[in-house]
């Protein structure tokens, strides 16, 4: 299989490219520079630097020519900040690119597409009474992205959307997304104040396995809620504390109303900085105080195998600490 990927040098795209190549597939990718120093970019991957947003349809179709599969491993998540209206940014980087690129892929005869989405979409559909789309622009945009992708599935195009949860693992030279967690914990003082609840998670390698599995196995238009390990916040924070060098740090559980009160202060800070959050910080309490767990079966069916989640969390936290302290020069998360 010849694979065309947007985002092949990113944390997840790079790992998926390596597995594609190990299985005998060829990978061509467009990605934004620079490559993080020390990043394990497969030498066999054909790499073009640039932004698909600046390229014409003909330029993109030329790069797609001869390929059998398209992987969208780009876009932005809720941690990238934008001024209001934030939904417009999600349309630009997540929704419209999926419509455009899968449409172009169909024009050149590509038969399979894989889109990296969010597990928030799964829970928005699973618990409609929570009103997650109404409360959170980011979650609403991820549902719209899924609909855009699946609308292009037909007898000529298989489309898989992977609804991804918390992901742990590192790429040398790239700033982890978990720096914000270290910043929050560092500001709490000698104890950690956190709600009861928990989340689904998996490692970078496991995500890469599901990307390749979806490309090889998916037929028709489908969404896959992806998870492998379900950890409570207490279990997760115990690993985080160990990586921070404070294994005996106490965890104090806060109630939902206390989390909402904290969210109000966060909302005030966003307004002060003239930004609009993709996840409403007040209503985030409803999500953080529940167990957003997912069965590992969909991920396993796509080829994910056991991995060391504790080591992945530990490594992610250690690199996040370095990034927070500025002791390493790391490539920042980009918005395109």
Order of alpha helices (4+ residues) and beta strands (2+ residues): beta-alpha-beta-beta-alpha-beta-alpha-alpha-beta-alpha-alpha-alpha-beta-beta-alpha-beta-beta-alpha-beta-beta-alpha-beta-alpha-alpha-beta-alpha-alpha
